[in-house]
Structure formats: structure tokens, C-alpha cells
Amino acid sequence: MCGIVAYIGEKEAYPILIKGLQRLEYRGYDSAGVALYDNDLNVYKRKGKVNDLIKFATNKNLKGSVGMGHTRWATHGEPDDINAHPHFSGNGNLAIIHNGIIENYALLKATLEKEGHKFASETDTEILVHFIEEIKEKSNVELEEAVRIALAKVIGAYAIVIMDKDNPDRLIAARKGSPLVIGIGDQEFFIGSDATPIVEHTKNVVYLNDREIAILDKKEGLTIKTIENEIQTPFIQKLDLEIEKLEKGGYDHYMLKEIFEQPRTISDCMRGRLNVSKSMVKVGGLKEYQNRIMNADRITIVACGTSWIAGLIGEYLIEDMARIPVEVEYASEFRYRNPVIGEKDVIIAISQSGETADTLAALELARSRGALTYGICNVVGSSMARVTDCGSYIHAGPEIGVASTKAFTGQVALLTLMALNLAHLRGTVSQSGYQQLISELSKIPDKVQKVLESNAKIRYIAEIFKDTPNALYLGRGYNFPIALEGALKLKEISYIHAEGYPAAEMKHGPIALIDENMPVIIIATNKSAHEKIVSNIQEVKARKGKVLAIVTEGDNVISEIADFIIEIPDTAEPLTPLLSVIPLQLLAYHIALMRGCNVDQPRNLAKSVTVE
């Protein structure tokens, strides 16, 4: 993986490819490359950023109206010029770019080496293009047929684009388990691993389905077939994406922009679902299957990373309000541990991109066992949106920063709405309690805006903590997951080791780490356990730890004993995560910036993890 862009038409391809690769930089990568056809297949690739590729390609032949580009996030083979994509076949006639992992690459490589193939790189991708070449030459078939035969024998995930020197007016693309979008223009086609490199050229797109092959030809247009060789009718959709949303909008970084967008994005998530005047919550995705969800034996939430943490908050919300048993699982563990799943189970999958490989695999397992599947994602047309029985979009808009911020609060807002909707349907919340939570929820966007006004103070605190090698985050109840999220954000973008713990668990191990050099960040907004949290802070202070507390406005008790405080507006306890996470996002952002880190593209991370 990570980013794919391709073009075929009458325009010069190189500027389109480079701009597309720059649009895809947010996904995270370690090298970049392009292939262009101008009387020959010209491939240029370099370790590093797209700008390194641009410098390398200066003064080279960049002509051609057919081409493809790739940003790589290393899986097989270290990040270097040789392992960067595109890769050639043995005879140099074919070039390929590839997202995903070919799991049976070792067996294929051994077989091909016996046939005399030599490999320049350490990648599974190069093995795939040699395999396609071997089938094409030995079976004397057209490239599209060779691709079809090869992919029927390949084990793993892939999104590929292939160019052929012998048929330069044609591109072959295919996908399984890794996304691919085809943009349809005026006598031209675009390919992207997502819509971001396409949207400024056309709004008409086709989302390729798993095990489909697309043939894009200058004369014959677009043809889509399955791996079983069945012709498919392309389903053309309109992109609901504006190019302005892909820009920084005057902010220094996408992450900062996305943090400050949260008053709007939370409001967008609630629009049409929260009706204050009628004291009503309705989540459309629940409607068709609401009886089955209401009467589920159990709800299991599967997700990865920040989405998994949002799921933990969802567990608190749904069990507390709707009184349905909930479990939260890492999708990567759930799919491999032979879980007990029945037809009365509901599986809620959460993914910002809707393309997370482990989460999609968990959904496939759940569906095979007869469970109802519900997807929560941000990207319209994503794989998750197409494979689940029902679901909801969070409507956060494109999230470009690799570290999730507005998508997280969108997921939490959506889970809050779901919990309220289910609680009302099941009669597990009083009418007065229901109305109060609706009223409080409607005020959250304005309260988030107020928290953002603490940015300057948070920047000042970040200056004090920026050189710490470790940090401990503590929280209770609804804010225990926020402790995990705060620690994750600090790790992701500043590379400081941080851990999140339930505050009461501090005495069972982590307290041994606390000294005058250990900052302890405590989310202390819980009214139900305020005295317990005060005790936790006293325990830290007794060991000379430095305490930063996130407190409710007017909390004079904790303000007296903590070294630093950041206040958030008062709200109902189940809604506090939507406010308490904001200072922690800003703290991580400022610390990372002060340490010279790339906050939008942290090292070793990819925005959408489409491989296992």
C-alpha cells in the first residue's frame, strides 16, 4: 500500500499524476514513483517524499498521455529506490503499481525462479507482475486474460494498475480487499486509491468491487469484468466532495484545521438525527433493522486504533442507556480467535475510511455466521458501506491528517445518538432524562468551540511538557477511553511513549513509574467519581508527579492541587468525552510541532491500513 493514481486520455499525464500523488500524501508513505508511456515505458521512482521524486524527474522525459503513480508504505522490503513502485516485469514490457499484500508470494517466487526469472527488488509486487508476464507469454493470451488468470491464483489483497508497452493506449486495473476508484471524464479516465486525486477532474466515479478487473481503453472506453470473466455494468455515482475541503484553508497543518472544524463536523453528524424542538433522536441506519437491534442478545463493536477507542465509549453509552450487553473487540483479534457469534448478535464495525482490512475481514466473518452487521464510517462508497446490512455515515468530511481527530468525535457523536435512539425505543431511559440529554447534546458544538479558545494556554503547557520521554494518562468511566485516546495521539505524532490507564488501576503497577519527571494527565470531569479522582491526584502529587488535569469549569478543588488545569464547559457525564478529548488533541499537536515532528504525516503510519 499506500496511494494509487493513474490517467489515460489526451492530456499530459505527468502533471495529473504528480498533483494526484500530492493529494494522496495524507495517507502516509515512504517512497513515490511514476510510469509514463512515450514510445517506451519510462519509470521514475525515489525514496522519500513526492518532492524528492519531482526533483529526480527534472530534465527527464515526462511526456505521455497514459501513466500511473504510486506512493508506497513499506511492507515487503525496506523503503528505498529499488523497492519503490512501479515495478517492471522480467522483459520490461509491463509495469505495475500495487496496494496490498500477496500472501503466497514466496511460493510464486520459487516457481518463477525455476523458470529463469530474476528479481531486482524485495517486493511481493514485482513477483506479481513477473507472474502475469509468465502467464501471458506461456499461454499466449492478452494481458487482461493473463491478469485474470493470475489473480485467480493469488492469495492476499490487492489494488493494481498495469501498463503494457505493447498496448500503450490501455490500462488494466483490479482490486480485492483494497479500494480502487475510477473517474470518468470526457474521453478520459482517472484511477485513484480514493477519490482525492480524482475530484478536481470529474465528479463521476465507479467504485470497483472486490474481484473485479477494469479495462480502460482510449478507443473502447471502460469495460469491467469479474475474475470469473463475467461482464459487469458500471454503476456510476456522483462524488459528494468539494475540492476546497482538501485544502488547509489557512491553517498551518491539516490536523490543526481538522481539530478546529469539530464544532461544525459534530453538528453535521447530528443534523437530521437530533430534533430538539420535538425532543427526538432518530438514526436512519437503525430504522430497517431496529427490532432486531433492540432485541439483540449482544452487540459486539469491532474496530482498530482510534476507532476502537470510540467503540469503548460506545460500549459505555449503549449499556448505560439502552441496557444491551456490549463487547468491544480489536478487529485483528476478533477475526482470528474463533469468536462465538449467533444470528441474534449485532456486529457494529467502525472505520473512518471504511477500508480497514482487519475490520472488513471481521465483518465477513460475522456475516458468514448470520449476525446483523452495522457500519459506522466517514467515506461514502467505501467497502464497509457496501458490505454491511445497514449503517450510518458520520459526515465529518475528508480527514487528511493521519492522526484522527474530527472523525473520532464524529464516531462518538454518532454512537451517542444511536444509544439514545435505542434507549428511547426500549424504554430504558426516562422521558425527562431523554429530553435532558437531547438538550445537552445540541449544545455540544458550541461548547467544543469554547474549549478551542484554550488553545493558547494548551500551547503554553505543551512547551513545559515537550521534552518528557514518557507520559501517563488517567481517566474513569466515560473518560477512561479518552485517557487511551490522549495517550495514542501523543504517541502517534510526537513519538513520546505514553500510556492510558483507568485511574483506579494506577495503584496496580503504573504508580511505580511516577516521579518528578513523569507528567500525569488526568481527565477529571466525572461528577460520579469526583472524590476518587481527587484521591488519585493526591497519590500522584505525593510522589512528586506533575499533574495536568482536565476539569469542569468552576472545579475549585482540583484546581488547588493540580499543577496545571484546562477547563471544559459543564455537560452531562455521558457527553463529556466529546469535550475532554479536544484539549488532548491540541496538546499532542503542539508538543509534536515543538519537537519538529511532521504532525500530518507521522513516521511509519498510514491513514488507511488496507493490509493486515
C-alpha positions as CSV (number, residue, x, y, z in Angstrom):
1,M,0.0,0.0,0.0
2,C,-0.5,3.1,0.0
3,G,-1.6,5.6,-2.7
4,I,-2.5,5.0,-6.4
5,V,-3.3,7.4,-9.2
6,A,-3.5,6.8,-12.9
7,Y,-4.6,8.6,-16.1
8,I,-5.5,7.7,-19.7
9,G,-6.8,10.3,-22.1
10,E,-5.5,13.1,-24.4
11,K,-3.8,15.4,-21.8
12,E,-0.3,15.2,-20.5
13,A,-0.4,12.6,-17.7
14,Y,2.6,13.7,-15.6
15,P,1.1,16.9,-14.0
16,I,-2.1,15.0,-13.2
17,L,-0.2,12.2,-11.6
18,I,2.0,14.4,-9.5
19,K,-0.9,16.5,-8.3
20,G,-2.7,13.3,-7.5
21,L,0.2,11.9,-5.5
22,Q,0.4,15.1,-3.6
23,R,-3.3,14.8,-2.8
24,L,-2.6,11.2,-1.6
25,E,0.3,12.2,0.7
26,Y,-2.0,12.4,3.7
27,R,-2.2,8.6,3.6
28,G,1.4,8.3,4.8
29,Y,4.2,6.8,2.6
30,D,8.0,6.4,2.3
31,S,8.6,6.5,-1.4
32,A,7.0,7.6,-4.7
33,G,7.2,6.8,-8.4
34,V,5.5,7.3,-11.8
35,A,5.4,5.4,-15.1
36,L,4.7,7.2,-18.4
37,Y,4.5,6.0,-21.9
38,D,6.1,7.9,-24.7
39,N,7.4,5.4,-27.3
40,D,8.7,3.5,-24.3
41,L,7.8,2.8,-20.7
42,N,9.6,5.4,-18.6
43,V,9.7,4.7,-14.9
44,Y,11.0,7.2,-12.3
45,K,10.9,6.5,-8.6
46,R,12.6,7.6,-5.4
47,K,12.7,7.0,-1.7
48,G,11.3,9.9,0.3
49,K,8.6,12.5,-0.5
50,V,6.8,13.4,-3.7
51,N,9.0,16.5,-3.9
52,D,12.1,14.2,-4.0
53,L,10.5,12.4,-7.0
54,I,9.8,15.7,-8.7
55,K,13.5,16.8,-8.3
56,F,14.7,13.4,-9.6
57,A,12.4,13.6,-12.6
58,T,13.5,17.1,-13.6
59,N,15.0,17.2,-17.1
60,K,13.8,13.6,-17.9
61,N,11.2,12.7,-20.5
62,L,7.9,13.3,-18.8
63,K,5.8,13.2,-21.9
64,G,2.9,10.8,-22.4
65,S,-0.9,10.8,-22.1
66,V,-1.0,7.5,-20.3
67,G,0.6,7.0,-16.9
68,M,0.3,5.9,-13.3
69,G,1.8,6.9,-10.0
70,H,2.2,5.4,-6.6
71,T,3.2,6.3,-3.0
72,R,4.5,3.3,-1.1
73,W,4.2,2.4,2.6
74,A,6.7,-0.4,3.0
75,T,5.5,-4.0,3.7
76,H,7.8,-6.4,1.8
77,G,11.3,-4.8,1.7
78,E,12.7,-1.7,3.2
79,P,11.9,1.8,1.9
80,D,14.4,2.5,-0.9
81,D,14.6,3.4,-4.5
82,I,14.6,-0.2,-5.7
83,N,11.6,-1.3,-3.7
84,A,9.6,1.8,-4.7
85,H,6.8,1.3,-7.3
86,P,6.3,1.0,-10.2
87,H,7.9,-2.4,-10.9
88,F,8.8,-3.9,-14.3
89,S,8.1,-7.5,-15.5
90,G,11.2,-9.5,-16.5
91,N,11.1,-8.5,-20.2
92,G,10.4,-4.8,-19.3
93,N,7.1,-4.8,-21.3
94,L,4.8,-4.5,-18.3
95,A,4.8,-2.1,-15.3
96,I,2.7,-2.4,-12.2
97,I,1.7,-0.4,-9.1
98,H,0.1,-2.3,-6.2
99,N,-1.5,-1.7,-2.8
100,G,-2.0,-4.7,-0.6
101,I,0.0,-7.9,0.2
102,I,0.4,-11.1,-1.9
103,E,0.5,-13.8,0.8
104,N,1.7,-16.7,-1.4
105,Y,4.5,-14.6,-2.9
106,A,7.2,-17.0,-1.6
107,L,5.7,-20.0,-3.5
108,L,5.2,-17.9,-6.6
109,K,8.7,-16.6,-6.5
110,A,10.3,-20.0,-6.1
111,T,8.2,-21.3,-9.1
112,L,9.2,-18.3,-11.2
113,E,12.9,-18.6,-10.4
114,K,12.8,-22.1,-11.7
115,E,11.6,-20.6,-14.9
116,G,14.5,-18.3,-15.1
117,H,13.0,-15.1,-13.6
118,K,15.4,-12.7,-11.9
119,F,14.1,-10.1,-9.3
120,A,15.6,-6.7,-8.6
121,S,13.5,-5.9,-5.5
122,E,12.4,-7.5,-2.3
123,T,8.7,-6.8,-3.0
124,D,5.8,-9.1,-3.5
125,T,4.6,-6.7,-6.2
126,E,7.5,-7.4,-8.5
127,I,6.7,-11.1,-8.1
128,L,3.1,-10.5,-9.2
129,V,4.0,-8.7,-12.4
130,H,6.5,-11.4,-13.3
131,F,3.8,-14.0,-12.7
132,I,1.4,-12.1,-15.0
133,E,4.1,-11.9,-17.6
134,E,4.8,-15.7,-17.3
135,I,1.2,-16.5,-17.9
136,K,0.9,-14.0,-20.8
137,E,3.9,-15.4,-22.6
138,K,3.5,-19.1,-21.9
139,S,-0.3,-19.2,-22.6
140,N,-0.1,-16.7,-25.4
141,V,-3.1,-14.7,-24.1
142,E,-4.0,-11.0,-24.0
143,L,-2.8,-9.0,-20.9
144,E,-6.3,-8.8,-19.4
145,E,-6.7,-12.5,-19.6
146,A,-3.3,-13.1,-18.1
147,V,-4.2,-10.7,-15.2
148,R,-7.5,-12.6,-14.7
149,I,-5.8,-16.0,-14.6
150,A,-3.0,-14.7,-12.3
151,L,-5.4,-13.1,-9.8
152,A,-7.5,-16.2,-9.6
153,K,-4.3,-17.9,-8.2
154,V,-3.1,-15.2,-6.0
155,I,-3.8,-15.2,-2.2
156,G,-4.0,-11.9,-0.5
157,A,-5.2,-8.3,-1.0
158,Y,-4.5,-6.1,-4.0
159,A,-5.4,-2.9,-5.9
160,I,-3.3,-2.9,-9.0
161,V,-2.8,-0.9,-12.2
162,I,-0.8,-2.3,-15.1
163,M,0.7,-0.6,-18.2
164,D,1.7,-2.6,-21.3
165,K,4.4,-1.3,-23.7
166,D,2.8,-3.4,-26.5
167,N,-0.6,-1.9,-25.9
168,P,0.1,1.6,-24.6
169,D,-3.4,3.0,-25.1
170,R,-4.8,0.7,-22.4
171,L,-4.7,0.4,-18.6
172,I,-5.7,-2.7,-16.6
173,A,-6.8,-2.3,-13.0
174,A,-8.2,-4.7,-10.5
175,R,-9.0,-4.9,-6.8
176,K,-9.6,-7.3,-3.9
177,G,-9.6,-6.1,-0.4
178,S,-8.0,-2.7,-1.2
179,P,-10.0,0.2,-2.6
180,L,-9.9,1.5,-6.2
181,V,-12.0,4.3,-7.7
182,I,-12.4,5.0,-11.5
183,G,-13.2,8.6,-12.5
184,I,-15.0,9.1,-15.8
185,G,-14.2,12.2,-17.7
186,D,-14.7,13.5,-21.3
187,Q,-12.8,10.9,-23.3
188,E,-10.5,10.3,-20.4
189,F,-10.3,8.1,-17.3
190,F,-8.7,8.5,-13.9
191,I,-7.9,5.9,-11.3
192,G,-7.3,6.5,-7.6
193,S,-7.0,4.5,-4.4
194,D,-9.6,7.0,-3.1
195,A,-11.4,10.0,-4.7
196,T,-9.0,12.7,-3.6
197,P,-6.8,12.7,-6.8
198,I,-9.9,12.5,-9.0
199,V,-12.4,15.1,-7.6
200,E,-10.8,18.1,-9.3
201,H,-11.1,16.4,-12.7
202,T,-14.5,14.7,-12.5
203,K,-17.4,14.0,-10.1
204,N,-18.5,10.8,-12.0
205,V,-16.9,7.7,-10.5
206,V,-17.2,4.0,-10.4
207,Y,-16.2,2.1,-7.2
208,L,-14.6,-1.1,-8.3
209,N,-15.9,-4.1,-6.4
210,D,-13.8,-7.0,-5.0
211,R,-12.6,-9.4,-7.6
212,E,-13.3,-7.1,-10.5
213,I,-11.0,-6.1,-13.3
214,A,-11.3,-2.9,-15.2
215,I,-10.0,-2.4,-18.8
216,L,-9.6,1.3,-19.6
217,D,-9.0,1.9,-23.3
218,K,-8.7,5.2,-25.3
219,K,-10.9,3.8,-28.1
220,E,-13.1,1.2,-26.5
221,G,-13.8,3.0,-23.2
222,L,-14.4,1.3,-19.9
223,T,-15.0,-2.4,-19.5
224,I,-15.4,-4.2,-16.2
225,K,-15.3,-8.0,-15.7
226,T,-15.2,-10.3,-12.7
227,I,-12.3,-12.7,-12.2
228,E,-14.8,-15.3,-13.4
229,N,-14.8,-13.4,-16.7
230,E,-18.4,-12.1,-16.4
231,I,-19.1,-8.6,-17.9
232,Q,-20.4,-6.1,-15.3
233,T,-22.4,-2.9,-15.9
234,P,-20.5,0.0,-14.3
235,F,-22.6,1.8,-11.6
236,I,-21.7,5.5,-12.0
237,Q,-22.0,7.6,-8.8
238,K,-21.7,11.4,-8.2
239,L,-18.9,12.4,-5.8
240,D,-20.2,14.4,-2.8
241,L,-16.8,16.0,-2.2
242,E,-15.6,19.6,-2.7
243,I,-12.0,20.4,-3.6
244,E,-11.9,23.1,-1.0
245,K,-12.3,20.6,1.7
246,L,-9.0,19.0,0.7
247,E,-7.1,22.2,1.2
248,K,-5.6,23.6,4.5
249,G,-7.8,26.6,4.5
250,G,-5.3,29.0,6.0
251,Y,-4.1,26.6,8.8
252,D,-0.5,25.5,9.1
253,H,-1.5,21.9,9.2
254,Y,-4.4,19.7,8.2
255,M,-4.5,18.3,11.8
256,L,-5.0,21.8,13.3
257,K,-7.6,22.6,10.7
258,E,-9.5,19.4,11.5
259,I,-9.3,20.0,15.2
260,F,-10.9,23.4,14.7
261,E,-13.5,22.0,12.4
262,Q,-15.1,19.9,15.1
263,P,-17.9,22.3,16.1
264,R,-19.1,22.1,12.6
265,T,-18.4,18.4,12.0
266,I,-20.2,17.3,15.2
267,S,-23.1,19.5,14.2
268,D,-23.1,17.9,10.7
269,C,-23.2,14.4,12.3
270,M,-26.2,15.3,14.3
271,R,-28.1,17.2,11.6
272,G,-31.3,15.4,10.6
273,R,-30.8,13.0,13.5
274,L,-31.3,15.3,16.5
275,N,-34.5,17.3,16.7
276,V,-34.5,19.5,19.9
277,S,-37.9,21.1,19.3
278,K,-39.6,17.7,19.1
279,S,-37.3,16.1,21.7
280,M,-36.4,13.3,19.4
281,V,-33.4,11.3,18.1
282,K,-33.7,9.2,15.0
283,V,-30.8,7.5,13.4
284,G,-31.9,6.4,9.9
285,G,-29.5,3.5,9.7
286,L,-31.3,1.8,12.6
287,K,-34.8,2.0,11.2
288,E,-34.9,-1.0,8.9
289,Y,-33.4,-3.4,11.5
290,Q,-34.4,-1.6,14.7
291,N,-36.4,-4.5,16.1
292,R,-33.5,-6.9,15.5
293,I,-31.0,-4.5,17.1
294,M,-33.3,-3.7,20.0
295,N,-33.7,-7.3,20.8
296,A,-30.1,-8.4,20.2
297,D,-28.6,-10.9,22.6
298,R,-25.4,-8.9,22.4
299,I,-23.7,-6.1,20.4
300,T,-20.1,-6.5,19.5
301,I,-18.2,-3.5,18.3
302,V,-15.1,-4.2,16.1
303,A,-12.6,-1.6,15.1
304,C,-8.9,-0.7,15.1
305,G,-6.9,2.2,16.6
306,T,-8.8,5.4,17.4
307,S,-12.0,3.8,16.1
308,W,-11.6,1.0,18.7
309,I,-11.4,3.7,21.4
310,A,-14.6,5.3,20.1
311,G,-16.1,1.9,20.3
312,L,-15.2,1.7,24.0
313,I,-17.1,4.9,24.6
314,G,-20.0,3.3,22.6
315,E,-20.0,0.4,25.0
316,Y,-20.4,2.7,28.0
317,L,-23.2,4.6,26.2
318,I,-25.2,1.7,24.9
319,E,-25.0,-0.4,28.1
320,D,-25.7,2.6,30.3
321,M,-28.6,4.0,28.3
322,A,-30.1,1.1,26.2
323,R,-29.2,-1.8,28.6
324,I,-28.0,-4.0,25.8
325,P,-24.8,-6.1,26.5
326,V,-21.9,-4.8,24.5
327,E,-18.4,-6.1,23.9
328,V,-15.6,-4.2,22.1
329,E,-13.0,-6.2,20.1
330,Y,-9.9,-5.4,18.2
331,A,-10.9,-6.4,14.7
332,S,-7.5,-8.1,14.2
333,E,-8.0,-10.3,17.2
334,F,-11.7,-10.9,16.7
335,R,-11.3,-12.4,13.2
336,Y,-8.7,-15.0,14.3
337,R,-9.9,-16.2,17.7
338,N,-13.0,-18.2,16.5
339,P,-15.5,-16.0,18.4
340,V,-18.9,-17.2,19.4
341,I,-21.3,-15.4,17.0
342,G,-25.0,-16.1,16.6
343,E,-27.9,-14.9,14.5
344,K,-29.2,-12.8,17.4
345,D,-25.9,-10.9,17.6
346,V,-25.3,-7.5,16.1
347,I,-21.8,-6.5,14.9
348,I,-21.1,-2.8,14.7
349,A,-17.9,-2.1,12.7
350,I,-16.3,1.4,13.0
351,S,-13.7,2.7,10.5
352,Q,-13.0,6.2,9.3
353,S,-12.1,5.1,5.8
354,G,-14.4,2.1,5.6
355,E,-11.4,0.2,4.1
356,T,-9.6,-1.1,7.2
357,A,-8.5,-4.6,6.2
358,D,-9.0,-6.3,9.6
359,T,-12.3,-4.6,10.2
360,L,-13.6,-5.7,6.8
361,A,-12.4,-9.3,7.5
362,A,-14.2,-9.2,10.9
363,L,-17.4,-8.2,9.1
364,E,-17.0,-11.0,6.6
365,L,-16.7,-13.5,9.4
366,A,-19.8,-12.0,11.2
367,R,-21.9,-12.2,8.0
368,S,-20.9,-15.8,7.5
369,R,-22.2,-16.6,10.9
370,G,-25.6,-14.9,10.3
371,A,-25.1,-11.9,12.5
372,L,-26.5,-8.5,11.6
373,T,-23.7,-6.1,10.5
374,Y,-23.9,-2.3,11.0
375,G,-21.2,0.0,9.7
376,I,-20.1,3.4,11.0
377,C,-17.7,5.2,8.6
378,N,-16.9,8.5,7.1
379,V,-16.3,7.7,3.4
380,V,-19.3,7.4,1.0
381,G,-18.9,4.5,-1.3
382,S,-16.3,2.7,0.9
383,S,-16.1,-1.1,1.1
384,M,-17.7,-1.1,4.5
385,A,-20.7,0.9,3.3
386,R,-21.3,-1.7,0.6
387,V,-20.8,-5.0,2.6
388,T,-22.8,-4.2,5.8
389,D,-26.5,-4.8,6.2
390,C,-27.1,-1.2,7.4
391,G,-25.1,1.7,8.8
392,S,-24.5,5.4,9.2
393,Y,-22.1,8.0,7.9
394,I,-20.5,10.4,10.4
395,H,-20.4,13.2,7.7
396,A,-17.1,14.6,9.0
397,G,-15.8,15.4,5.5
398,P,-12.3,14.4,4.3
399,E,-9.9,13.8,7.1
400,I,-6.4,14.4,5.7
401,G,-4.3,14.3,8.9
402,V,-3.2,10.8,9.6
403,A,-4.0,11.1,13.4
404,S,-7.8,11.0,13.6
405,T,-9.5,14.0,15.3
406,K,-12.8,15.0,13.8
407,A,-13.6,11.5,12.7
408,F,-13.2,10.3,16.3
409,T,-15.6,12.9,17.7
410,G,-18.0,12.2,14.8
411,Q,-17.9,8.5,15.7
412,V,-18.6,9.3,19.4
413,A,-21.4,11.6,18.4
414,L,-23.0,9.0,16.2
415,L,-22.7,6.3,18.9
416,T,-24.3,8.7,21.4
417,L,-27.2,9.3,19.0
418,M,-27.6,5.5,18.5
419,A,-27.6,4.8,22.2
420,L,-30.2,7.5,22.8
421,N,-32.3,6.2,19.9
422,L,-32.2,2.6,21.2
423,A,-32.8,3.7,24.8
424,H,-35.9,5.5,23.8
425,L,-37.2,2.6,21.7
426,R,-36.6,0.1,24.5
427,G,-37.9,2.4,27.2
428,T,-34.7,2.2,29.3
429,V,-34.4,5.9,29.8
430,S,-37.0,8.2,31.4
431,Q,-38.6,10.8,29.2
432,S,-37.1,13.6,31.3
433,G,-33.7,12.0,31.1
434,Y,-34.1,11.6,27.4
435,Q,-35.1,15.2,26.9
436,Q,-32.2,16.5,29.0
437,L,-29.6,14.5,27.1
438,I,-31.1,15.8,23.8
439,S,-30.9,19.3,25.0
440,E,-27.3,18.9,26.3
441,L,-26.2,17.1,23.1
442,S,-27.5,20.0,21.0
443,K,-25.2,22.4,22.9
444,I,-22.0,20.3,22.4
445,P,-20.8,22.1,19.2
446,D,-20.9,25.5,20.9
447,K,-19.1,24.0,23.9
448,V,-16.4,22.5,21.7
449,Q,-15.9,25.9,20.3
450,K,-15.4,27.3,23.8
451,V,-12.8,24.6,24.6
452,L,-10.9,25.5,21.4
453,E,-10.5,29.0,22.9
454,S,-8.0,27.4,25.4
455,N,-5.6,26.8,22.5
456,A,-3.0,29.4,23.7
457,K,-3.0,28.1,27.2
458,I,-2.6,24.5,25.9
459,R,0.4,25.7,23.7
460,Y,2.0,27.1,26.9
461,I,1.6,23.8,28.8
462,A,2.9,21.9,25.8
463,E,6.2,24.0,26.0
464,I,6.7,22.7,29.5
465,F,6.0,19.0,28.7
466,K,7.6,18.8,25.2
467,D,10.8,17.1,26.3
468,T,9.4,14.4,28.5
469,P,10.2,10.9,27.4
470,N,7.1,9.4,28.9
471,A,3.6,10.4,29.9
472,L,0.7,8.8,31.8
473,Y,-3.0,9.5,31.1
474,L,-5.6,8.6,33.6
475,G,-9.4,8.6,33.4
476,R,-12.5,7.0,34.9
477,G,-15.8,5.8,33.5
478,Y,-16.7,7.6,30.2
479,N,-13.3,9.3,30.3
480,F,-11.1,6.2,30.7
481,P,-11.3,5.7,26.8
482,I,-10.3,9.4,26.5
483,A,-7.2,8.6,28.5
484,L,-6.3,6.0,26.0
485,E,-7.0,8.3,23.1
486,G,-4.9,11.1,24.6
487,A,-2.0,8.7,25.0
488,L,-2.4,7.4,21.5
489,K,-2.4,10.9,20.0
490,L,0.8,11.8,21.8
491,K,2.5,8.5,20.7
492,E,1.3,8.8,17.1
493,I,2.6,12.3,16.3
494,S,5.2,13.3,18.9
495,Y,6.8,9.8,19.3
496,I,6.7,10.2,23.1
497,H,5.9,7.0,24.9
498,A,2.6,7.4,26.6
499,E,0.1,5.0,28.3
500,G,-3.6,5.4,29.1
501,Y,-5.0,3.7,32.2
502,P,-8.1,3.6,34.3
503,A,-7.3,5.9,37.2
504,A,-8.1,3.3,39.8
505,E,-5.6,0.9,38.1
506,M,-2.7,3.3,38.7
507,K,-2.0,1.6,42.1
508,H,-1.7,-1.8,40.4
509,G,1.6,-1.0,38.6
510,P,1.9,2.4,36.9
511,I,2.4,4.2,40.2
512,A,5.9,2.8,40.2
513,L,6.8,5.0,37.3
514,I,5.7,8.3,38.8
515,D,8.4,10.8,39.9
516,E,9.1,14.4,39.3
517,N,9.9,13.8,35.6
518,M,6.6,12.0,34.8
519,P,3.7,14.2,33.7
520,V,0.4,12.7,34.5
521,I,-2.6,13.9,32.5
522,I,-5.9,13.2,34.4
523,I,-9.3,13.6,32.8
524,A,-11.1,14.8,36.0
525,T,-14.6,15.8,34.8
526,N,-16.6,12.9,36.2
527,K,-19.2,14.1,38.8
528,S,-19.9,10.5,39.8
529,A,-16.4,9.8,40.9
530,H,-15.0,13.2,41.7
531,E,-13.7,12.3,45.2
532,K,-12.0,9.2,43.8
533,I,-10.3,11.3,41.2
534,V,-9.1,13.8,43.8
535,S,-7.6,10.9,45.7
536,N,-5.8,9.7,42.5
537,I,-4.3,13.2,42.1
538,Q,-3.1,13.3,45.7
539,E,-1.4,9.9,45.2
540,V,0.5,11.3,42.2
541,K,1.4,14.5,44.0
542,A,2.7,12.6,46.9
543,R,5.3,11.0,44.6
544,K,6.2,14.4,43.1
545,G,4.4,13.8,39.7
546,K,3.4,16.8,37.6
547,V,-0.4,16.8,37.1
548,L,-2.3,18.3,34.2
549,A,-6.0,18.0,34.9
550,I,-8.9,18.4,32.5
551,V,-11.6,19.7,34.8
552,T,-15.2,21.1,34.6
553,E,-15.4,24.9,34.8
554,G,-15.6,26.0,38.4
555,D,-13.9,23.0,39.9
556,N,-12.0,24.7,42.7
557,V,-11.0,21.5,44.5
558,I,-8.8,20.0,41.7
559,S,-7.6,23.5,40.6
560,E,-6.0,23.8,44.0
561,I,-3.9,20.6,43.9
562,A,-3.1,20.1,40.2
563,D,-0.1,21.8,38.7
564,F,-2.0,22.8,35.5
565,I,-5.6,22.7,34.6
566,I,-7.6,23.1,31.4
567,E,-11.3,23.8,31.9
568,I,-14.2,22.4,29.8
569,P,-17.8,23.5,30.0
570,D,-20.2,21.6,32.2
571,T,-22.3,18.9,30.5
572,A,-24.0,15.6,31.2
573,E,-21.4,13.0,32.1
574,P,-22.1,10.7,29.1
575,L,-21.3,13.6,26.8
576,T,-18.0,14.7,28.4
577,P,-15.8,12.6,26.1
578,L,-16.8,15.0,23.2
579,L,-15.3,17.9,25.2
580,S,-12.5,16.4,27.2
581,V,-10.7,14.9,24.1
582,I,-10.3,18.4,22.5
583,P,-7.5,19.7,24.8
584,L,-5.7,16.4,24.5
585,Q,-5.7,16.6,20.7
586,L,-4.3,20.2,20.9
587,L,-1.7,19.2,23.5
588,A,-0.4,16.4,21.3
589,Y,-0.4,18.7,18.2
590,H,1.6,21.4,19.9
591,I,4.1,19.0,21.6
592,A,4.7,17.3,18.3
593,L,5.2,20.6,16.5
594,M,7.7,21.8,19.1
595,R,9.6,18.6,18.7
596,G,9.9,19.1,15.0
597,C,7.6,16.2,14.0
598,N,5.5,16.0,10.9
599,V,2.1,16.2,12.5
600,D,0.1,15.4,9.3
601,Q,2.3,12.5,8.2
602,P,3.8,10.8,11.3
603,R,6.6,8.3,10.6
604,N,5.7,4.7,9.8
605,L,1.9,5.4,9.9
606,A,-0.6,5.2,7.1
607,K,-4.1,6.9,7.1
608,S,-5.9,3.8,5.9
609,V,-4.5,0.4,6.9
610,T,-5.7,-1.7,4.0
611,V,-3.3,-4.7,4.7
612,E,-3.1,-7.0,7.7
